[in-house]
Amino acid sequence: MATRGTRIFIDPEIGEVVLKKSIRARHISIRVHPTRGVSVTLPYIIPYAAAKLFFQTKRGWVLKTIEKQKKRREDAEPQDNAPTAAEIEALRLRAKAKLPPRLAELAVKYGFSYQRVTIKHNSSNWGSCSTKGNINLNLNIVRLPQILQDYILLHELCHLHHPNHGEDFHILLERLLRDHTAELLRNAPASKTIAFASEASRSKGRFPITHTLSKGIKGYKLW
Ligand SMILES: [Zn+2]
């Protein structure tokens, strides 16, 4: 319903556009409001038809602005795929059942001994290793493919020998990963093995296997 001093017309894409006469307006202006929609304010002496024409010349800008506002809203809203509390609890159960035995298995296989392993939920790291030899693993690890899960576990195990990310740490980790990925890929489909090998061979990193796997991790966000 148009009130006195206003007219409404319908734009095929935008919908309602309100033309509002204002005593204070000195010139025609367009406003795109995220909830109240599009309005054109015009001085009393200007006819509605002129404001409508003015709007037509700015229509592209209006459409772009609506699109931008929509995008900003979508970015601000929690993602539809954000996990629920129940999903996190399900991950925790899976992580508790799977990760400690896997860590123990890898430790035995590659000659490490640690004190304690704890499954944690945080959004800052996939895992950590304390100087006392306690390992923390993020429950998100179980969302990763096996090769990336083992990469994180081996990374933390290597910290038992080298509590930093120095040269010696990387030499050890790269050597273990080379053997371990080769073993995992032996049972994987050939296409996967070839894809991994070719990516690692193209890596410009000094530690190509580590580099390739750490790139793989970056494709995942911590929930
Ligand atoms: Zn580390």
Boltz pocket constraint, residues with backbone or C-beta under 6 A from the ligand:
constraints:
  - pocket:
      binder: B
      contacts: [[A, 127], [A, 155], [A, 159], [A, 164], [A, 165]]
      max_distance: 6.0
